[in-house]
Amino acid sequence: MVEVILRAVRVDVGSSTPLLLLEEVGGERVLPIFIGAPEATAIAYALQHLTTPRPMSHDLLGNVIGALGAKVFSVEITDLRDNTYFATLRLVRDGTEVEVSSRPSDAVALALRVGAPILVSDELMASEGRFMQLDDEEEDGADEVEHPSESDLVAELREFLDSIRPEDFNR
């Protein structure tokens, strides 16, 4: 497994769809994954450490896991089949590991909330990972590479959410 960090949440210009960019720790490969607008919003909230008056779904899931005496050990993006990514939540409770199937976007949103590592299978990163050139600003701030600017990610997501229309979801 390859540990990754959330490098950015972008919007694909052609499809107006949010895109996660997961970068390998200590490397240059990036795994791009298209996600839905609600999941992009949940991830932006997690990055900003925003609290809502009532728990969002990912907060609720984290609360339920904790209330059951379990901990999210890691989230793993494991496979790509028919253009759909698959992920697994690895939970630990009383020394026993439990695996739960998940969408990658939900897994990443949960990992950000509970501080769990995000992992990608070696095979998936080898086949779908892309090499990404860092621009000068990113190279100058090596410490910032592991911690993307939350304000930049949120601003980009807000711009996308302001431009999306309900009919865009029926494509």
C-alpha positions as CSV (number, residue, x, y, z in Angstrom):
1,M,0.0,0.0,0.0
2,V,1.1,3.5,-0.8
3,E,0.2,6.3,1.7
4,V,-1.3,9.4,0.1
5,I,-2.4,12.8,1.1
6,L,-5.1,14.9,-0.3
7,R,-3.2,17.2,-2.6
8,A,-6.2,19.1,-4.0
9,V,-9.9,19.2,-4.8
10,R,-10.3,20.5,-8.3
11,V,-13.1,20.9,-10.8
12,D,-12.7,19.2,-14.2
13,V,-13.3,21.9,-16.8
14,G,-14.8,19.6,-19.4
15,S,-17.3,17.8,-17.1
16,S,-17.7,20.4,-14.3
17,T,-17.2,17.5,-11.9
18,P,-15.1,17.7,-8.7
19,L,-11.9,15.7,-8.7
20,L,-9.8,14.5,-5.8
21,L,-6.0,14.5,-6.3
22,L,-4.3,12.1,-4.0
23,E,-0.6,12.4,-3.9
24,E,1.8,9.7,-2.7
25,V,3.8,10.6,0.4
26,G,7.4,11.1,-0.6
27,G,6.7,10.8,-4.4
28,E,5.3,12.6,-7.4
29,R,2.5,10.3,-8.5
30,V,-1.1,11.5,-8.1
31,L,-4.3,9.4,-8.2
32,P,-7.1,11.5,-9.7
33,I,-10.6,10.4,-8.7
34,F,-13.9,12.0,-9.8
35,I,-16.4,12.6,-7.0
36,G,-19.8,14.1,-6.5
37,A,-20.5,17.7,-5.4
38,P,-21.9,16.6,-2.0
39,E,-18.8,14.6,-1.2
40,A,-16.6,17.5,-2.3
41,T,-18.5,19.8,0.0
42,A,-18.1,17.3,2.9
43,I,-14.3,17.1,2.2
44,A,-14.1,20.9,2.1
45,Y,-15.9,21.1,5.5
46,A,-13.5,18.6,6.9
47,L,-10.4,20.5,5.6
48,Q,-11.7,23.7,7.2
49,H,-12.6,22.0,10.4
50,L,-16.1,23.5,10.1
51,T,-18.7,22.3,12.5
52,T,-22.4,22.2,11.6
53,P,-25.3,22.6,14.0
54,R,-26.2,18.9,13.3
55,P,-23.7,16.2,12.3
56,M,-23.1,15.7,8.6
57,S,-23.2,12.0,7.4
58,H,-19.4,11.6,7.7
59,D,-19.4,13.1,11.2
60,L,-22.2,10.8,12.1
61,L,-20.3,7.8,10.8
62,G,-17.2,8.7,12.7
63,N,-19.4,9.2,15.9
64,V,-21.0,5.8,15.4
65,I,-17.7,4.1,14.9
66,G,-16.4,5.7,18.1
67,A,-19.5,5.0,20.1
68,L,-19.2,1.3,19.2
69,G,-15.7,1.3,20.7
70,A,-13.9,1.1,17.3
71,K,-11.4,3.2,15.6
72,V,-10.7,3.9,11.9
73,F,-7.3,2.4,11.4
74,S,-7.0,3.4,7.8
75,V,-8.9,3.9,4.6
76,E,-7.7,2.1,1.5
77,I,-8.5,2.8,-2.1
78,T,-8.2,-0.7,-3.5
79,D,-9.6,-1.2,-7.0
80,L,-10.9,0.3,-10.2
81,R,-13.5,-1.7,-12.1
82,D,-15.6,-0.3,-15.0
83,N,-14.4,3.2,-14.3
84,T,-15.6,3.0,-10.7
85,Y,-13.1,3.2,-7.8
86,F,-13.6,1.0,-4.7
87,A,-12.4,1.6,-1.1
88,T,-12.3,-0.1,2.2
89,L,-12.6,1.3,5.7
90,R,-10.3,-0.7,8.1
91,L,-11.7,-0.5,11.6
92,V,-10.2,-1.9,14.8
93,R,-12.3,-2.9,17.8
94,D,-11.1,-4.8,20.8
95,G,-8.1,-6.0,18.8
96,T,-10.2,-7.3,15.9
97,E,-10.1,-5.8,12.5
98,V,-13.3,-5.2,10.5
99,E,-13.3,-4.1,6.8
100,V,-16.2,-2.1,5.4
101,S,-16.7,-1.4,1.7
102,S,-16.9,2.3,0.9
103,R,-16.8,4.8,-1.9
104,P,-13.4,6.5,-2.0
105,S,-14.9,10.0,-1.6
106,D,-16.7,8.9,1.6
107,A,-13.6,7.2,2.8
108,V,-11.5,10.3,2.3
109,A,-14.0,12.5,4.0
110,L,-14.1,10.2,7.0
111,A,-10.3,9.9,7.1
112,L,-10.0,13.7,7.2
113,R,-12.4,13.9,10.1
114,V,-10.9,11.2,12.2
115,G,-7.2,11.6,11.3
116,A,-6.8,8.2,9.7
117,P,-4.2,7.5,7.0
118,I,-5.3,7.2,3.4
119,L,-3.7,4.4,1.4
120,V,-3.8,3.3,-2.2
121,S,-3.0,-0.2,-3.4
122,D,0.4,-0.5,-5.1
123,E,-1.2,-2.0,-8.2
124,L,-3.8,0.8,-8.5
125,M,-1.2,3.5,-8.0
126,A,1.1,1.8,-10.6
127,S,-1.7,1.6,-13.2
128,E,-3.7,4.8,-12.6
129,G,-1.2,7.2,-10.8
130,R,0.0,10.1,-12.8
131,F,3.3,12.0,-12.5
132,M,2.7,15.6,-11.5
133,Q,5.1,18.5,-11.8
134,L,5.2,20.8,-8.9
135,D,5.2,24.5,-9.7
136,D,7.9,26.8,-8.2
137,E,5.6,27.9,-5.3
138,E,5.0,24.3,-4.2
139,E,8.7,23.4,-4.5
140,D,9.7,26.4,-2.3
141,G,7.3,25.3,0.4
142,A,8.1,21.6,0.8
143,D,6.3,21.4,4.1
144,E,3.1,22.7,2.5
145,V,3.1,19.9,0.0
146,E,1.8,17.5,2.7
147,H,-0.7,20.0,3.9
148,P,-2.6,21.6,1.0
149,S,-3.9,25.1,1.6
150,E,-7.4,24.7,3.0
151,S,-8.4,28.2,1.9
152,D,-7.4,27.5,-1.7
153,L,-9.2,24.2,-1.7
154,V,-12.4,25.6,-0.2
155,A,-12.3,28.7,-2.5
156,E,-12.1,26.4,-5.5
157,L,-14.9,24.2,-4.3
158,R,-17.1,27.2,-3.5
159,E,-16.6,28.5,-7.0
160,F,-17.7,25.1,-8.4
161,L,-20.7,25.0,-6.1
162,D,-21.7,28.5,-7.1
163,S,-21.6,27.5,-10.8
164,I,-23.4,24.1,-10.6
165,R,-27.0,23.8,-11.6
166,P,-29.5,21.0,-10.6
167,E,-29.7,19.9,-14.3
168,D,-26.0,19.1,-14.2
169,F,-26.7,16.1,-12.0
170,N,-28.8,14.4,-14.7
171,R,-25.9,14.1,-17.2
